[in-house]
């Protein structure tokens, strides 16, 4: 559900948005306002996902109002003046409703909002599938899926790849552990981190990968064995 407020100095325009919002499932209209100052105070205490915002208001233009709210707030501008459209879209408005608009046009705007909202949420939840490490004087991209295992060597790490190649990186095991997705990599020894998906078998405190046998450290045995028992 997308939370929203409407701000328009014309009560009749507010009534139209109220009526249309009641007909859609995607948007919950939390409050309506005819005064920008009151609307701003509300937003300071109750942030919303979406604004239905009139552009041509006497106290402040909707465009100037929108510049003052959170950049994460989506906006659909509503106005009777088409000349404001370009400026509205320059502010990344999701849509622009030219008054008077019917429910069909309103539904189209809501569909755009829903699509954009879902896209933003997906991007926010999406974890990067790689990390960058410093090698000599360069930053090198390391895709997670290509890592065979990671070995700690004093003050360095050796990142071994499925291809047989490796990178020597000045970084601690603790630091790289924090950069790797916990759902995909596990530390099984003070000197070894492995990708969970590439484990072939576990026997006698040893983990077998495709081309490598990794010992399970004494301090990691209980946690590792518990993990495999839960599968």
Secondary structure, DSSP 8 states (H G I E B T S, - for coil): -EEEEEE-S-HHHHHHHHHHHTT-SSEEEEEEES-HHHHHHHHHHS--SEEEEES--SSS-HHHHHHTS-TT-EEEEEES-GGGHHHHHHTT-SEEEESS--HHHHHHHHHHHHHHHHHHHHHHH---SEEEEEETTEEEEEEGGGEEEEEEETTEEEEEETTS-EEEE---HHHHHHHS-TTTEEEEETTEEEEGGG--EEETTEEE-SS-EEE--GGGHHHHHHHHHT-
